[in-house]
Amino acid sequence: MLDTMVGEYWLLDLVWYFVISAFLGWLVEVVYQWIKVGHFVNRGFLLGPFCPIYGFGVVMILLGTSFAGLVDMSLTFFLFFRLFVLVVFLSTLLEFVVGALLMLFFGQRWWDYSHLRYNIKGFISLRFSLYWGLGGSLFYLMLDGLALNRGLFLPRPLFEYLTIGMLVYLVADVTKSVDLAIRLRWFASELYEAARDLKERLEDVAEIDLDFLRVEALIRKGQLNEFVDEFFERFSKLAKEQRVLISRAMVRYDALLSSSRVLQFRHIFHAFPSIRDIRYAGILDVLRERMNGVVHRNGKSSWPEKPEDDPNEDV
């Protein structure tokens, strides 16, 4: 199977183009984040040191240039422009497809370009498409200059065995990472139901607006005690049965946020700091703030916003 030709490349070579590029992409992301935030952040969907989107991107560029007749190119402005346009198209297509699939399967937006001009559904934007086009083109020119875009000429059977081992590792990492993403989806749904139950009970009997943003603002301004005093003054006047139901809802909600299950999602939130759930607006913000040590300050929790209107979801 590894001896199969795809375009002008052996499948064995394409696997290692993918592996090396995925690792280099991960390394670039880690260095960028280190410069930005001052500490190590394990970037990417996988738990290991690989960013698959970079690997797929480089493989697509190699195959695209192969079919477009740009493998043995002499550097001219016209040929570079052709290469640039090809890389912009392929990288933009890849980013859109990956973002859409993540939303489709996990119900979450893992990155969002909605705040940028000339974006499509927040998955892609003109600015980042140009970035990927320039970066990918320069990377391909580097491979071309080192004659590494014509195949890697890997010694066999050594690399056949290494390839099998690497594929086994990647399959295991992908399986574990997908399982983590699925568990995050389930946990977000469970946490939202607990939060909604508590929020509705409190608002019904105490007539206090427990909007998530209001609670967070009170925490930041140090005015949470006034809010708590107001609530408990009304809470003490409730019937015993109502107080018991509210207390149970509080325990259920806080138990979820205080459980060790929250910590298992640290990698996802660190790697994708802007991730949000399209079904339950604000619920992942609650988890993010809890892991950052903000929400649980003063022993109180925040409530997420109501879910966004989604005709495909029954909330």
Secondary structure, DSSP 8 states (H G I E B T S, - for coil): -TT-EETTEEHHHHHHHHHHHHHHHHHHHHHHHHHHHSS----SSSSSS--HHHHHHHHHHHHHHHHTT-TT----HHHHHHHHHHHHHHHHHHHHHHHHHHHHHHSEES---TTSSSEETTTEEHHHHHHHHHHHHHHHHHHHHTT-TT-----TTHHHHHHHHHHHHHHHHHHHHHHHHHHHHHHHHHHHHHHHHHHHHHHHHH-----HHHHHHHHHHT-HHHHHHHHHHHHTTS-HHHHHHHHHHHHHHHHHHHSGGGGGGHHHHHH-TT-EESSSTTHHHHHHHHHTT-TTGGG-----------TT---
